Amino acid sequence: MSTFLTEIREVLVPGPGTRHGPLPPLLLAMTMVTGLVDAFSYLLLGHVFVANMTGNVVILGFALVGAPGFSIAASLLAVVAFAVGALSGGKVGSRLAHHRGHLFSTAASIQAIFLLTGVILAALTAVPIPSGFRYSLIVVLAVAMGIQNASARRLAVPDLTTTVLTLTITGVAADSALAGGLGSRAGRRLIAVAVMLVGAVIGAALVLHRLVAIPLVIALVLTAAAAATSWLLGREEAPWLRGQG
């Protein structure tokens, strides 16, 4: 239990001089953004994810066979827009790979611009969301989440991908001593799962109470705050800023 709690503490409050510096809590904030944004998109934009592309591909399969409530166009649009965002995030990562603080802050700042656009669109529309606003929201949000995923991939902080939790949960079980592994790092991994769950719960609750733009507002605030924090902390030379190759 003490190891479990220590792992959680090290993610939430990293010690000075650690390999990844403040990136773990910043990436946890972005993990909550994923939960918030996907709750909004799935509940309001026609059963489509804008961050979790694995789920989106499965949903596309449902739509292809005519399952009610799912859209081929919406699912394909989300995948394509996400790929465009990932391409943009990849370019940022390539150019700023030598400085992880600037990489994170730049990618998060660009992401925040798309989230702000999403907030404006959500504030201007009504429920149910008309097709024009719906597809526009899918595009801007999927691009934003593609940027986030690409930057998180380049930063390469273990177990903190901000979106993909399947391998995280697998690792908790498969790497455990019970399975003959060397240790599952359950505290570190489960905090990421818990944070995304909290984001999804908050996002869904707000949507169900007709506060439709608020999940995106919270996501925008978290993203902007994370970008500013990374920029400020990245102004001083520290081991965590060095590129990972």
C-alpha positions in Angstrom: 0.0 0.0 0.0 2.8 2.4 0.8 4.4 1.8 -2.6 1.0 2.4 -4.3 0.5 5.7 -2.5 4.1 6.7 -3.2 3.6 6.1 -6.9 0.5 8.3 -6.9 2.4 11.1 -5.0 5.3 11.0 -7.4 2.9 11.5 -10.3 0.9 14.3 -8.7 3.9 16.0 -7.0 7.2 15.1 -8.7 10.3 15.7 -6.8 12.9 18.2 -8.0 15.4 16.9 -10.6 13.2 14.0 -11.6 13.6 12.7 -15.2 10.2 14.0 -16.4 9.9 17.0 -14.1 6.4 18.5 -14.0 5.2 16.6 -17.1 3.4 13.8 -15.2 0.8 16.2 -13.5 0.5 18.2 -16.7 -0.3 15.1 -18.7 -2.8 14.0 -16.0 -4.5 17.4 -16.6 -4.7 16.6 -20.3 -6.0 13.1 -19.5 -8.9 14.8 -17.7 -9.4 16.9 -20.9 -9.8 13.7 -22.8 -12.6 12.5 -20.5 -14.4 15.9 -20.7 -14.2 16.2 -24.4 -15.2 12.7 -25.2 -18.2 12.9 -22.9 -19.3 16.0 -24.8 -18.7 14.4 -28.2 -20.3 11.1 -27.5 -23.4 12.4 -25.8 -24.0 15.4 -28.0 -22.4 14.8 -31.4 -24.1 11.5 -32.4 -22.2 8.8 -30.5 -18.8 9.7 -31.8 -15.5 10.0 -30.0 -13.0 12.8 -30.9 -10.1 11.5 -28.7 -10.4 7.7 -28.4 -10.0 6.5 -32.0 -10.1 2.8 -31.0 -13.7 3.3 -29.9 -14.4 5.4 -33.0 -13.3 2.6 -35.3 -15.6 0.2 -33.5 -18.4 2.7 -33.7 -17.7 3.0 -37.5 -18.2 -0.7 -37.7 -21.6 -0.4 -36.0 -22.5 2.4 -38.5 -21.4 0.4 -41.5 -24.0 -2.4 -40.7 -26.7 0.1 -40.1 -26.9 0.0 -36.3 -29.2 2.9 -35.2 -27.8 6.0 -33.6 -24.4 5.8 -35.3 -23.1 7.8 -38.3 -20.6 6.7 -40.9 -19.9 10.3 -41.9 -19.4 11.5 -38.3 -17.0 8.6 -37.4 -15.0 9.0 -40.6 -14.8 12.8 -40.2 -13.5 12.4 -36.6 -10.8 9.9 -37.7 -9.6 12.2 -40.5 -9.7 15.3 -38.4 -7.8 13.5 -35.6 -5.2 12.4 -38.1 -4.8 16.0 -39.3 -4.3 17.1 -35.7 -1.8 14.4 -35.1 0.1 15.4 -38.1 0.3 19.0 -36.9 1.3 17.8 -33.4 3.9 15.6 -34.9 5.4 18.6 -36.7 5.5 20.6 -33.5 7.1 17.6 -31.8 9.8 17.2 -34.5 10.7 20.9 -34.4 10.8 21.2 -30.6 12.0 17.8 -29.6 15.1 19.3 -28.1 13.0 21.2 -25.5 10.2 19.3 -23.9 8.8 22.3 -22.0 8.4 24.3 -25.2 7.1 21.3 -27.0 4.3 20.8 -24.5 3.4 24.5 -24.1 3.4 25.1 -27.9 1.3 22.0 -28.7 -1.1 22.8 -25.8 -1.5 26.4 -26.9 -2.4 25.3 -30.4 -4.8 22.8 -29.0 -6.3 25.5 -26.8 -7.1 27.6 -29.9 -9.2 24.7 -31.3 -10.9 24.1 -28.0 -11.8 27.8 -27.8 -13.4 27.5 -31.2 -15.3 24.5 -29.9 -16.5 26.5 -26.9 -17.7 29.3 -29.2 -19.6 26.9 -31.4 -21.1 25.1 -28.4 -22.2 28.4 -26.9 -23.9 29.4 -30.2 -25.9 26.3 -30.8 -28.8 24.5 -29.2 -29.7 21.0 -28.2 -30.1 18.9 -30.3 -27.1 20.3 -32.1 -27.8 21.0 -35.9 -25.8 19.1 -38.4 -23.7 22.1 -39.4 -22.6 22.8 -35.9 -22.2 19.1 -35.2 -19.7 18.4 -37.9 -17.8 21.6 -37.2 -17.5 20.6 -33.6 -16.3 17.2 -34.5 -13.6 18.7 -36.7 -12.2 21.2 -34.3 -12.3 18.9 -31.3 -10.8 15.9 -33.1 -8.0 18.1 -34.4 -7.4 19.4 -30.9 -7.2 15.9 -29.5 -4.9 14.7 -32.3 -2.5 17.5 -31.4 -2.6 16.4 -27.8 -2.0 12.7 -28.6 0.9 13.5 -30.9 2.6 15.7 -28.3 2.1 13.2 -25.5 3.6 10.5 -27.7 6.7 12.6 -28.4 7.1 13.4 -24.7 7.0 9.7 -23.9 6.3 9.8 -20.2 5.6 6.1 -19.2 1.9 5.2 -18.6 0.7 8.8 -19.3 -0.5 8.8 -22.9 -3.5 11.0 -22.0 -5.9 8.8 -24.1 -5.0 5.1 -24.5 -5.9 3.3 -21.3 -6.2 -0.3 -22.7 -2.5 -1.0 -22.4 -2.4 0.9 -19.1 -5.0 -1.4 -17.5 -3.3 -4.4 -19.1 -0.1 -3.5 -17.5 -1.6 -3.2 -14.1 -2.6 -6.9 -14.3 0.1 -8.4 -16.6 3.1 -6.8 -14.9 1.9 -7.6 -11.3 3.8 -10.0 -9.0 0.7 -12.2 -9.1 1.3 -12.7 -12.9 5.0 -13.2 -12.3 6.0 -9.7 -13.4 8.4 -7.3 -11.8 5.8 -4.8 -10.6 2.7 -3.2 -12.2 3.3 0.4 -11.0 -0.4 0.2 -10.2 -0.5 3.6 -8.4 1.0 5.4 -11.4 -1.2 3.7 -13.9 -4.5 3.7 -12.0 -4.3 7.4 -11.3 -4.4 8.0 -15.0 -7.5 5.8 -15.3 -9.2 7.5 -12.4 -8.5 11.0 -13.8 -10.0 10.2 -17.1 -13.0 8.7 -15.3 -13.5 11.8 -13.3 -13.3 13.9 -16.5 -15.9 11.8 -18.1 -18.2 11.9 -15.1 -18.0 15.7 -14.9 -18.5 16.1 -18.6 -21.5 13.8 -18.7 -23.1 15.3 -15.7 -22.8 18.8 -17.1 -24.2 17.7 -20.5 -27.1 15.9 -18.9 -27.9 19.1 -16.9 -27.9 21.1 -20.2 -24.7 22.9 -19.4 -23.4 21.8 -22.8 -20.6 24.3 -23.3 -19.1 23.9 -19.8 -17.2 20.6 -20.3 -15.3 22.4 -23.2 -14.8 25.5 -21.1 -13.2 23.4 -18.3 -11.1 21.5 -20.9 -10.0 24.9 -22.4 -9.0 26.2 -18.9 -7.0 23.1 -18.1 -5.2 23.1 -21.4 -4.4 26.8 -21.2 -3.2 26.5 -17.6 -1.0 23.5 -18.5 0.5 25.3 -21.4 1.3 28.3 -19.3 2.8 26.2 -16.5 5.0 24.3 -18.9 6.2 27.5 -20.5 7.0 29.2 -17.2 8.8 26.1 -15.8 10.6 25.6 -19.0 12.4 28.9 -18.9 15.0 27.5 -16.5 17.4 24.8 -17.5 16.5 21.4 -16.0 17.1 17.8 -16.9 13.5 17.1 -17.8 13.6 19.7 -20.6 16.1 17.7 -22.7 14.8 15.9 -25.7 14.2 12.2 -25.6 15.6 11.5 -29.0 
